[in-house]
Amino acid sequence: MRAKRCVRVCARLILLLVVTVTALLSPPPSLSATGTDATVPAVGRAWPVGLRPPVLRGWEPPATVYGPGHRGVDLAAAPGTPVRAVAAGRISFAGRVAGKGVVSVDLKGTGDPPLRTTYEPVTASVEEGEEVAPGEVIGTVDATGSHCTATCVHWGLRRGETYLNPLSLLPPWLLQRGPSRLLPLA
């Protein structure tokens, strides 16, 4: 009886060892690092809110799929601020998730599966299946539901199950700070 129990315990330990070694040797999950991502085309033509909103919290990819991190960027925006599609696409979801208003847009011409942007908390002014143009209003910022200390819009980006930095969608001219200036020729 005792020998059978010892065999079971040893078998479980070996199985645990095999699973652990496999997990440690397998490639890390597909998560984009900081900054812009070369696999994301800069198809964005507008910020989701305002002209150049302050980024309250940036992209902080988790070390593992279920690890802590920030899978998007938080943009400062007052309640009622129009929320715009950053690029052309089709509304894949407009509704409430866990009590928060969410709008998701599958971006045109970005591969298979397509890139998907998400915006929350937002009161949608669009419906699922609707086509949107870059800069088109898709809703307004909700007064409640934000996870920021001040009201903000959480802007996310995914391709399939992989989270990416949404700022990668914006071309450099939209990311640059400060107005354009004309300099004298001489």
C-alpha positions as CSV (number, residue, x, y, z in Angstrom):
1,M,0.0,0.0,0.0
2,R,2.8,2.4,1.0
3,A,4.7,1.6,-2.2
4,K,1.7,2.4,-4.4
5,R,1.4,5.8,-2.6
6,C,5.1,6.5,-3.1
7,V,4.8,5.7,-6.8
8,R,1.8,8.1,-7.2
9,V,3.6,10.9,-5.4
10,C,6.7,10.4,-7.5
11,A,4.7,10.3,-10.7
12,R,3.0,13.6,-9.7
13,L,6.4,15.2,-8.9
14,I,7.8,14.1,-12.2
15,L,4.7,15.4,-14.1
16,L,5.1,18.7,-12.2
17,L,8.7,18.9,-13.1
18,V,8.0,18.3,-16.8
19,V,5.2,20.9,-16.9
20,T,7.5,23.5,-15.1
21,V,10.4,22.8,-17.4
22,T,8.2,23.0,-20.5
23,A,6.7,26.3,-19.3
24,L,10.2,27.8,-18.6
25,L,11.6,26.7,-22.0
26,S,8.6,27.7,-24.1
27,P,8.8,31.1,-25.9
28,P,7.3,34.0,-24.0
29,P,3.8,35.1,-24.8
30,S,3.3,37.5,-27.7
31,L,3.4,40.9,-26.1
32,S,4.7,44.0,-27.7
33,A,7.3,45.9,-25.7
34,T,7.4,49.6,-25.1
35,G,7.4,52.3,-27.7
36,T,5.9,51.8,-31.1
37,D,5.6,48.4,-32.7
38,A,7.0,47.8,-36.2
39,T,4.3,45.2,-36.8
40,V,1.6,47.8,-36.4
41,P,1.0,50.1,-39.4
42,A,0.7,53.8,-38.6
43,V,-2.8,54.0,-40.0
44,G,-4.2,56.4,-37.4
45,R,-5.2,59.8,-38.6
46,A,-6.6,61.3,-35.4
47,W,-6.2,61.0,-31.6
48,P,-9.2,59.4,-29.9
49,V,-9.9,62.5,-27.9
50,G,-8.7,66.1,-28.5
51,L,-5.8,67.2,-30.6
52,R,-2.9,66.0,-28.4
53,P,-4.3,64.8,-25.1
54,P,-2.1,64.3,-22.1
55,V,-1.2,60.6,-21.6
56,L,-2.0,60.0,-18.0
57,R,-0.7,56.4,-18.0
58,G,1.3,54.8,-20.8
59,W,1.6,51.4,-22.3
60,E,3.1,48.9,-19.7
61,P,3.0,45.4,-21.2
62,P,2.9,42.6,-18.6
63,A,5.8,40.1,-18.4
64,T,3.3,37.3,-18.8
65,V,-0.1,36.9,-20.4
66,Y,-1.9,37.1,-17.0
67,G,0.7,39.3,-15.3
68,P,0.2,42.9,-14.0
69,G,0.6,45.7,-16.5
70,H,-1.4,48.3,-18.4
71,R,-2.7,47.0,-21.7
72,G,-3.3,50.3,-23.4
73,V,-2.9,54.1,-22.7
74,D,-5.1,56.4,-20.6
75,L,-5.8,59.8,-22.3
76,A,-7.1,62.7,-20.3
77,A,-10.6,63.7,-21.3
78,A,-13.5,65.5,-19.6
79,P,-16.9,63.8,-19.4
80,G,-18.9,64.4,-22.6
81,T,-15.7,64.8,-24.8
82,P,-16.3,63.3,-28.2
83,V,-14.4,60.0,-28.8
84,R,-13.2,59.5,-32.4
85,A,-12.1,56.4,-34.4
86,V,-8.4,56.7,-35.0
87,A,-8.6,55.0,-38.4
88,A,-11.2,53.6,-40.8
89,G,-12.9,50.4,-39.7
90,R,-16.1,48.6,-38.7
91,I,-17.7,48.7,-35.2
92,S,-17.2,45.2,-33.8
93,F,-18.8,46.0,-30.4
94,A,-20.7,48.9,-28.9
95,G,-22.2,48.2,-25.4
96,R,-21.5,47.7,-21.8
97,V,-18.9,45.3,-20.3
98,A,-18.7,45.0,-16.5
99,G,-20.8,48.2,-16.2
100,K,-18.6,50.3,-18.5
101,G,-19.4,51.6,-21.9
102,V,-17.0,50.1,-24.5
103,V,-16.6,50.6,-28.2
104,S,-14.4,48.3,-30.3
105,V,-13.4,49.0,-34.0
106,D,-11.8,46.4,-36.3
107,L,-9.4,48.5,-38.5
108,K,-9.6,48.1,-42.3
109,G,-6.6,46.8,-44.2
110,T,-4.6,45.7,-41.1
111,G,-4.3,42.0,-41.8
112,D,-5.9,38.8,-40.5
113,P,-6.9,39.0,-37.8
114,P,-7.4,42.7,-38.1
115,L,-6.1,45.2,-35.5
116,R,-8.9,46.1,-33.1
117,T,-9.0,49.3,-31.1
118,T,-11.1,49.7,-27.9
119,Y,-12.3,52.7,-26.1
120,E,-13.7,52.9,-22.5
121,P,-15.7,54.3,-20.7
122,V,-17.7,55.6,-23.6
123,T,-21.4,56.1,-24.4
124,A,-21.6,54.8,-27.9
125,S,-23.2,56.8,-30.7
126,V,-22.6,54.0,-33.2
127,E,-23.9,50.4,-33.6
128,E,-22.2,47.1,-34.2
129,G,-21.5,46.5,-37.9
130,E,-21.4,50.3,-38.8
131,E,-18.5,51.5,-40.9
132,V,-16.5,54.5,-39.5
133,A,-14.0,56.9,-41.0
134,P,-10.9,58.2,-39.4
135,G,-11.8,61.0,-36.9
136,E,-15.5,60.1,-37.0
137,V,-17.2,60.4,-33.6
138,I,-18.1,57.0,-32.1
139,G,-19.3,58.2,-28.7
140,T,-18.6,60.5,-25.8
141,V,-16.6,60.0,-22.6
142,D,-18.7,58.7,-19.7
143,A,-18.6,60.6,-16.4
144,T,-18.2,57.4,-14.5
145,G,-16.4,54.1,-15.0
146,S,-12.9,55.4,-15.6
147,H,-10.1,53.7,-13.7
148,C,-8.0,56.9,-13.7
149,T,-8.0,59.4,-10.8
150,A,-9.4,62.0,-13.2
151,T,-11.8,61.2,-16.0
152,C,-9.9,59.5,-18.9
153,V,-10.4,57.3,-21.9
154,H,-8.6,53.9,-21.9
155,W,-7.5,53.3,-25.4
156,G,-6.4,49.7,-26.2
157,L,-5.1,47.8,-29.3
158,R,-5.1,44.1,-30.0
159,R,-4.4,41.7,-32.8
160,G,-6.2,38.5,-32.0
161,E,-5.3,37.8,-28.3
162,T,-2.1,39.9,-28.5
163,Y,-2.1,43.3,-26.8
164,L,-0.1,46.0,-28.6
165,N,0.8,49.7,-27.9
166,P,-2.0,51.8,-29.4
167,L,0.3,54.8,-29.9
168,S,2.0,52.6,-32.6
169,L,-1.1,53.4,-34.8
170,L,-0.3,57.1,-34.9
171,P,2.3,58.5,-37.4
172,P,5.2,60.5,-36.0
173,W,3.6,63.8,-37.0
174,L,0.6,63.1,-34.7
175,L,2.9,62.0,-31.8
176,Q,5.2,65.0,-31.8
177,R,4.6,67.7,-29.2
178,G,4.3,71.4,-29.8
179,P,3.0,73.4,-32.8
180,S,4.7,73.7,-36.1
181,R,6.8,76.8,-36.4
182,L,8.0,78.8,-39.4
183,L,11.6,79.8,-39.2
184,P,13.3,82.7,-41.0
185,L,15.2,81.8,-44.2
186,A,18.2,83.9,-43.2
